[in-house]
Amino acid sequence: MTIDLLPGHGVRLPAPLPELRFGLTEAEVRGLLAPHGESLPDGVRSTFVCGCSWALSFLLPGLNVTLCADERGRLQAVTVGRNPGDGRPACPVGYHGIDVLGWSAQELVEALRAEGLAVPDPVRGSLRHDTLHLRRESGAPARPPAPGREPRHEEPFAFDSASLSALTARTEAAG
C-alpha cells in the first residue's frame, strides 16, 4: 500500500483505490471513490479548508488524506498527513519513488538530490520544492537559534505532512 504524489498529475491512492487527477470536480472524485467503501471504512467526509471551494477527507492506515479544490471547483491539491491517533503503520507516501514521510528530513533531501532534483534544505521544519510542500507538525518545536543568529542546519526530524499542488508558483504568477 503506497500513496504516490504525481507532480503535474495528481495522486495515485493505494490499490484498489483509484488515481485522482488534478482538475476533477467534487462529483467526479466522489464517484471514483464511491465503489471503494470497504477500503474507506470511515467514509469520505466534507471538510473545511480555508480558500478552497470544496474539500474532502478520508483516512488510510496511519494517515489523513485531504483533497482541495480551487475557485473553479476543480481538484487542485492533495495533503497527506500522519494520523497519530491511528495505531496502524502508515502507508508510505511516495514522491519520485521516495517515501517523503518515512525518512529523516536530511536523508530525504539527500535522496531527492540523488534523483537529480534541486531540493533546498529544510527551513524551520518546512521544505518547498516546486509543487511539493513538506512540513513538520508534531513533536517538540525546533530549538530556537541564539538571538541574532540563524541555525546552520535543522535539528534532526522527519516530516509529518506532504502537500502536492497542481500549480507552481511560476504558473500562478504567469496566470
C-alpha atoms as one frame of an Amber mdcrd trajectory, in Angstrom:
protein
   0.000   0.000   0.000   1.606   3.228  -1.186   0.263   6.676  -1.961   2.125
   8.268  -4.866   2.172  12.046  -5.264   2.392  12.639  -9.009   3.715  16.124
  -9.890   1.577  17.826 -12.525  -0.931  14.976 -12.458  -2.463  14.232  -9.033
  -2.302  11.303  -6.627  -2.299   7.538  -7.031  -4.006   6.041  -3.997  -3.195
   2.534  -2.736  -4.858  -0.261  -4.738  -7.724  -0.880  -5.154  -8.407   2.857
  -4.720  -8.240   4.982  -7.877  -5.825   7.561  -9.176  -7.202  11.092  -8.804
  -6.152  13.656 -11.407  -5.916  17.361 -10.762  -8.879  19.119 -12.386 -11.580
  16.650 -11.302 -14.829  18.029  -9.878 -16.135  17.044  -6.437 -18.776  14.835
  -8.055 -16.131  13.068 -10.147 -13.887  12.482  -7.096 -16.819  11.154  -5.052
 -17.858   8.943  -7.989 -14.372   7.453  -8.270 -14.163   6.777  -4.517 -17.765
   5.528  -4.031 -17.169   1.907  -5.169 -14.366   1.521  -2.604 -16.290   1.782
   0.659 -14.587  -1.335   2.037 -11.190   0.385   1.635 -12.504   3.577   3.269
 -14.491   2.255   6.270 -14.665   5.737   7.854 -16.030   7.142   4.578 -15.292
  10.304   2.621 -16.192  13.441   4.551 -16.657  17.036   3.508 -14.280  19.227
   5.472 -13.346  22.896   5.661 -10.087  24.183   4.206  -9.711  27.953   4.014
  -9.609  29.233   0.432 -10.961  26.038  -1.140 -14.330  25.819  -2.875 -14.682
  22.253  -1.559 -12.536  19.832   0.404 -12.905  16.137   1.151 -11.010  13.992
   3.625 -10.657  10.305   4.394  -8.450   8.010   6.434  -5.945   5.443   5.258
  -3.742   3.349   7.567  -1.847   5.807   9.760  -2.730   8.788   7.541  -5.275
  11.534   6.914  -5.830  12.468   3.259  -7.385  15.815   2.284  -8.341  16.830
  -1.251  -8.909  20.540  -2.007 -10.428  22.424  -4.930  -9.660  25.791  -6.461
 -12.191  28.591  -7.021 -13.434  26.835 -10.177 -14.348  23.743  -8.142 -11.553
  21.592  -9.586  -9.196  19.358  -7.589  -6.065  21.424  -7.069  -4.208  19.945
  -4.099  -3.796  16.811  -2.034  -2.416  16.761   1.504  -1.360  13.589   3.275
  -0.507  13.767   6.961   0.363  11.385   9.729  -2.551  10.367  11.930  -1.028
   9.912  15.400  -4.343   8.522  16.703  -4.168   5.563  14.308  -2.032   2.727
  15.654  -1.621   1.067  12.254   1.642   1.539  10.369   1.282   4.437   7.927
   1.161   3.873   4.187   4.346   5.101   2.512   3.869   8.441   0.722   5.949
   8.365  -2.466   7.327  11.287  -4.454   9.644  10.312  -7.308   9.742   6.849
  -5.720  10.930   8.078  -2.306   8.838   7.894   0.898   8.705  11.564   1.944
   7.294  10.815   5.411   9.447   7.767   6.110  12.943   9.247   6.201  14.634
  11.862   8.330  14.459  15.259   6.644  18.187  15.330   5.865  18.194  11.779
   4.419  15.137  12.662   2.350  16.796  15.775   0.917  19.904  13.750   0.028
  17.797  11.021  -1.627  15.811  13.551  -3.697  19.018  15.304  -4.747  20.456
  11.927  -5.770  17.439  11.653  -8.104  18.570  14.894  -9.766  16.042  17.190
  -8.085  17.200  20.654  -6.996  15.742  20.390  -3.494  16.572  23.121  -0.969
  17.492  22.491   2.646  14.545  22.476   5.072  13.844  25.784   6.806  12.090
  25.828  10.194  10.572  22.379   9.702   9.353  23.078   6.181  10.562  22.301
   2.685   9.153  23.563  -0.614  10.155  22.060  -3.936   8.146  23.104  -6.985
   4.564  21.971  -6.203   5.534  19.876  -3.155   5.389  21.251   0.391   6.613
  19.144   3.324   6.035  20.161   6.946   6.876  19.014  10.431   3.756  19.381
  12.552   4.203  17.110  15.571   6.710  16.739  18.327   8.760  19.354  20.070
   9.460  22.537  18.147  12.948  23.004  16.808  15.314  24.633  19.273  15.380
  28.361  18.517  18.744  29.783  17.446  20.662  32.150  19.668  19.404  35.743
  19.408  20.523  37.347  16.165  21.777  34.056  14.668  20.299  31.705  12.126
  20.873  27.978  12.660  23.373  26.374  10.316  21.079  23.392   9.815  17.858
  21.886  11.140  17.871  19.612  14.180  17.124  16.009  13.106  13.411  15.432
  12.403  11.045  13.756   9.942   8.233  15.453   8.060   4.642  14.807   9.193
   2.692  16.022   6.167   3.105  16.382   2.434   1.044  18.581   0.114   1.129
  18.489  -3.647  -0.481  21.252  -5.695  -1.465  21.350  -9.338   0.141  24.745
  -9.856   3.643  26.006  -9.393   4.314  29.498  -8.083   5.634  30.339 -11.557
   2.385  29.173 -13.184   0.269  31.132 -10.692   2.340  34.312 -11.262   2.016
  33.981 -15.037  -1.751  33.343 -14.901
